[in-house]
């Protein structure tokens, strides 16, 4: 299978070499690796260019954008800058972060999963972060959710879902739409990926309402948004987060901003969310 990898990178001089090193040493090499140097002011470009000079399958795209680290749109806009430079001869398209170290068999194992199940649309391993000199699971989401840091899509699934949405929530709506189009998703617990920078450390204050806005855009509706906001705020032990999520939802609703999914897809997503909640309640009883 032809793996094409796109890596958006903004000021990643401390990590990008380790990421690329782990990718050039894969037991199954990627056909193409594009690093999108997104407005970096450090040595990211120089480090990547050293790899471009050594490896024929690595290229760089230099992009100028805002310095604000807004989750969603900035990273996906950078992804598309890289995507535009590629041909269409990929079997699997990957969007990887620039601060990951992949195990040597990572791509080979993904290929094996894709071969075993022709209905498998997305697959990934798990992110691990370093705590007290130990690598532990970065436990932010359900184990069946594929993290935004390491997305890998079968080509037809990628096309069915309308590719990636340049918006906060892109890495949730992709999975919901994959299910809508009857694709299977898989997370492989045997694949431990080292995540050098824990998630969310560089998001700025301008992004505080974006989670609620994303819930509106995915047509969760008020009740599911309320439950989701309560759950997330409880998990992060912050009432202010709950207020921000709900403020973002109401603001988006008032402004009637463009949604990411159709009404029919929204109905499917709400049913999926309700079924998931009912399933959890049943299991806890």
Secondary structure as the mmCIF struct_conf table of DSSP 4:
data_model
#
loop_
_struct_conf.conf_type_id
_struct_conf.id
_struct_conf.beg_label_comp_id
_struct_conf.beg_label_asym_id
_struct_conf.beg_label_seq_id
_struct_conf.end_label_comp_id
_struct_conf.end_label_asym_id
_struct_conf.end_label_seq_id
STRN STRN1 UNK A 3 UNK A 9
BEND BEND1 UNK A 10 UNK A 11
TURN_TY1_P TURN_TY1_P1 UNK A 13 UNK A 15
HELX_RH_AL_P HELX_RH_AL_P1 UNK A 16 UNK A 24
TURN_TY1_P TURN_TY1_P2 UNK A 25 UNK A 25
BEND BEND2 UNK A 27 UNK A 28
BEND BEND3 UNK A 31 UNK A 31
STRN STRN2 UNK A 32 UNK A 38
BEND BEND4 UNK A 39 UNK A 39
BEND BEND5 UNK A 42 UNK A 43
HELX_RH_AL_P HELX_RH_AL_P2 UNK A 44 UNK A 54
TURN_TY1_P TURN_TY1_P3 UNK A 56 UNK A 57
STRN STRN3 UNK A 58 UNK A 63
BEND BEND6 UNK A 67 UNK A 67
TURN_TY1_P TURN_TY1_P4 UNK A 71 UNK A 72
HELX_RH_AL_P HELX_RH_AL_P3 UNK A 73 UNK A 83
TURN_TY1_P TURN_TY1_P5 UNK A 84 UNK A 85
BEND BEND7 UNK A 86 UNK A 86
BEND BEND8 UNK A 88 UNK A 88
BEND BEND9 UNK A 91 UNK A 91
STRN STRN4 UNK A 92 UNK A 96
BEND BEND10 UNK A 98 UNK A 99
STRN STRN5 UNK A 100 UNK A 101
TURN_TY1_P TURN_TY1_P6 UNK A 104 UNK A 105
HELX_RH_AL_P HELX_RH_AL_P4 UNK A 106 UNK A 116
TURN_TY1_P TURN_TY1_P7 UNK A 118 UNK A 119
STRN STRN6 UNK A 120 UNK A 131
TURN_TY1_P TURN_TY1_P8 UNK A 132 UNK A 133
STRN STRN7 UNK A 134 UNK A 137
BEND BEND11 UNK A 141 UNK A 141
TURN_TY1_P TURN_TY1_P9 UNK A 143 UNK A 144
BEND BEND12 UNK A 145 UNK A 145
HELX_LH_PP_P HELX_LH_PP_P1 UNK A 146 UNK A 147
TURN_TY1_P TURN_TY1_P10 UNK A 148 UNK A 149
STRN STRN8 UNK A 150 UNK A 154
HELX_RH_AL_P HELX_RH_AL_P5 UNK A 155 UNK A 160
TURN_TY1_P TURN_TY1_P11 UNK A 161 UNK A 162
BEND BEND13 UNK A 163 UNK A 163
BEND BEND14 UNK A 166 UNK A 167
TURN_TY1_P TURN_TY1_P12 UNK A 168 UNK A 169
HELX_RH_AL_P HELX_RH_AL_P6 UNK A 170 UNK A 180
TURN_TY1_P TURN_TY1_P13 UNK A 181 UNK A 182
STRN STRN9 UNK A 184 UNK A 195
BEND BEND15 UNK A 196 UNK A 197
TURN_TY1_P TURN_TY1_P14 UNK A 199 UNK A 202
HELX_RH_3T_P HELX_RH_3T_P1 UNK A 205 UNK A 207
TURN_TY1_P TURN_TY1_P15 UNK A 208 UNK A 209
HELX_RH_AL_P HELX_RH_AL_P7 UNK A 210 UNK A 217
TURN_TY1_P TURN_TY1_P16 UNK A 218 UNK A 219
HELX_RH_AL_P HELX_RH_AL_P8 UNK A 221 UNK A 235
TURN_TY1_P TURN_TY1_P17 UNK A 236 UNK A 237
HELX_RH_AL_P HELX_RH_AL_P9 UNK A 239 UNK A 255
TURN_TY1_P TURN_TY1_P18 UNK A 256 UNK A 256
HELX_LH_PP_P HELX_LH_PP_P2 UNK A 257 UNK A 259
BEND BEND16 UNK A 260 UNK A 261
HELX_RH_AL_P HELX_RH_AL_P10 UNK A 263 UNK A 284
#
